[in-house]
């Protein structure tokens, strides 16, 4: 049973609306009224999305490439295993707005995922990959740290809601 949902992103206003913060954006859409507390080098909240059991939401504040530090600290505190977590993150290899749930697999150069694997010791954890598309030209780092294009911003709330609904339904079925 999933007990922890970790959304990946970067702290700071300058990153709030960037593609790399898709994980945080999905978390906020999933449970916008959550009250977060600072702990585990991040912010966490306890919520009730399904009947009878609580769920922990986590936003690492370590910047993307050290996300594993925060997730591991939270997992250790609550005594959680990798099969009890789901990580929400941006995905270059999916077109904008597409999403998929995947268990394990490659890291695709994603520094947040690399950090998580380094700290929890396995690639075998559930992920919701939120498509941001790959840039047609230019630097990938600049692309993921930039805001969505104006055309994308018009559709973003609906795509985030679809991804959050997927997470809700998945959690209710487990």
C-alpha positions as CSV (number, residue, x, y, z in Angstrom):
1,X,0.0,0.0,0.0
2,X,1.3,3.4,-0.9
3,X,1.9,5.5,2.2
4,X,4.0,8.4,0.9
5,X,3.7,10.6,-2.2
6,X,6.9,12.6,-2.9
7,X,6.7,15.4,-5.5
8,X,10.0,16.5,-6.9
9,X,10.8,20.2,-7.5
10,X,13.1,23.0,-6.5
11,X,12.5,25.6,-3.7
12,X,12.1,29.3,-4.4
13,X,9.7,31.5,-6.2
14,X,11.9,31.6,-9.3
15,X,11.3,27.8,-9.8
16,X,7.6,27.6,-8.8
17,X,6.1,27.6,-12.3
18,X,8.9,25.8,-14.1
19,X,8.7,22.4,-15.8
20,X,11.1,20.9,-13.3
21,X,8.5,21.6,-10.5
22,X,5.8,19.3,-12.1
23,X,6.0,17.0,-9.1
24,X,5.2,19.8,-6.6
25,X,2.5,21.1,-9.0
26,X,0.8,17.7,-9.1
27,X,1.0,17.5,-5.3
28,X,-0.6,20.9,-4.9
29,X,-3.4,19.8,-7.3
30,X,-3.8,16.5,-5.5
31,X,-4.3,18.1,-2.1
32,X,-4.3,21.9,-2.3
33,X,-5.4,22.4,1.3
34,X,-2.6,20.3,2.8
35,X,-0.8,22.0,5.7
36,X,2.9,21.4,5.4
37,X,5.5,21.3,8.2
38,X,9.2,21.6,7.8
39,X,11.1,18.4,8.5
40,X,13.3,15.9,6.7
41,X,15.0,18.6,4.7
42,X,11.7,19.3,3.2
43,X,8.0,19.9,3.9
44,X,5.6,17.2,4.7
45,X,1.9,16.9,5.4
46,X,-0.4,14.2,6.5
47,X,-3.7,13.9,4.6
48,X,-6.6,11.5,4.2
49,X,-7.2,10.9,0.5
50,X,-8.6,7.4,1.0
51,X,-10.8,6.0,3.8
52,X,-9.3,4.6,6.9
53,X,-5.6,5.4,6.3
54,X,-3.5,8.6,6.2
55,X,-1.0,9.5,3.5
56,X,2.2,11.5,3.8
57,X,2.9,14.1,1.2
58,X,6.6,15.3,0.8
59,X,8.2,18.2,-1.0
60,X,12.0,17.9,-0.7
61,X,13.6,21.4,-0.2
62,X,17.1,20.1,-1.1
63,X,16.9,21.1,-4.7
64,X,16.3,18.4,-7.3
65,X,19.8,16.8,-7.3
66,X,19.6,16.0,-3.6
67,X,16.0,14.9,-3.4
68,X,17.0,11.5,-2.1
69,X,18.3,13.0,1.2
70,X,14.8,14.3,2.1
71,X,12.9,11.2,0.9
72,X,15.2,8.8,2.7
73,X,15.0,10.8,6.0
74,X,11.2,10.7,5.7
75,X,11.0,7.0,4.9
76,X,13.3,6.2,7.8
77,X,11.3,8.3,10.2
78,X,8.0,6.6,9.3
79,X,9.6,3.1,8.7
80,X,8.6,2.9,5.0
81,X,9.9,0.7,2.3
82,X,10.4,1.6,-1.4
83,X,7.3,-0.3,-2.4
84,X,5.2,2.1,-0.1
85,X,6.1,5.3,-2.0
86,X,5.3,7.0,-5.3
87,X,7.5,9.7,-6.7
88,X,5.9,12.4,-9.0
89,X,8.4,14.0,-11.4
90,X,8.8,15.7,-14.8
91,X,9.7,13.6,-17.8
92,X,11.4,14.8,-20.9
93,X,10.7,11.6,-22.9
94,X,6.9,12.1,-22.7
95,X,5.2,14.8,-24.7
96,X,3.7,17.7,-22.8
97,X,0.7,16.8,-20.7
98,X,1.0,13.0,-21.1
99,X,1.6,11.1,-18.0
100,X,2.2,7.5,-17.0
101,X,2.6,5.4,-13.9
102,X,5.7,3.2,-14.0
103,X,7.3,0.9,-11.5
104,X,11.1,1.0,-11.6
105,X,13.1,1.4,-14.8
106,X,15.8,3.7,-16.0
107,X,16.6,7.2,-14.7
108,X,16.8,9.0,-18.1
109,X,19.3,11.4,-16.8
110,X,16.9,12.8,-14.2
111,X,19.1,14.0,-11.3
112,X,16.2,13.8,-8.7
113,X,15.7,10.2,-9.5
114,X,19.4,9.5,-9.5
115,X,19.6,11.0,-6.0
116,X,16.6,8.9,-4.8
117,X,18.2,5.7,-6.1
118,X,21.5,6.6,-4.5
119,X,19.8,7.1,-1.1
120,X,17.2,4.4,-1.0
121,X,19.3,1.8,-2.8
122,X,16.9,0.7,-5.5
123,X,15.2,1.7,-8.7
124,X,12.2,-0.3,-7.8
125,X,9.7,2.3,-6.7
126,X,6.5,3.6,-8.2
127,X,6.7,6.8,-10.3
128,X,4.2,9.1,-12.0
129,X,6.1,10.6,-14.9
130,X,4.6,13.9,-16.1
131,X,5.5,14.8,-19.7
132,X,7.1,18.1,-20.3
133,X,8.5,17.1,-23.7
134,X,12.0,17.5,-25.0
135,X,13.3,20.9,-26.3
136,X,13.6,21.0,-30.1
137,X,16.9,22.9,-29.6
138,X,19.0,24.4,-26.8
139,X,20.1,23.2,-23.4
140,X,18.0,20.7,-21.5
141,X,18.9,22.2,-18.1
142,X,17.7,25.7,-19.3
143,X,14.5,24.1,-20.7
144,X,13.5,22.2,-17.5
145,X,14.2,25.3,-15.4
146,X,12.1,27.5,-17.6
147,X,8.4,28.3,-17.4
148,X,6.0,26.4,-19.6
149,X,5.3,28.1,-23.0
150,X,2.2,30.3,-23.1
151,X,0.3,27.7,-25.2
152,X,1.1,25.0,-22.6
153,X,0.1,27.2,-19.7
154,X,-3.5,27.3,-21.1
155,X,-3.7,23.5,-20.8
156,X,-1.5,22.9,-17.7
157,X,-4.3,23.0,-15.0
158,X,-6.3,20.3,-16.8
159,X,-3.2,18.1,-17.4
160,X,-2.2,18.5,-13.7
161,X,-5.7,17.6,-12.6
162,X,-5.7,14.5,-14.8
163,X,-2.4,13.4,-13.3
164,X,-3.6,14.1,-9.7
165,X,-6.8,12.2,-10.4
166,X,-4.8,9.2,-11.6
167,X,-2.8,9.3,-8.4
168,X,-6.0,9.6,-6.3
169,X,-7.6,6.6,-8.2
170,X,-4.4,4.6,-7.8
171,X,-4.3,5.3,-4.1
172,X,-7.9,4.3,-3.6
173,X,-7.4,1.0,-5.4
174,X,-4.4,0.0,-3.3
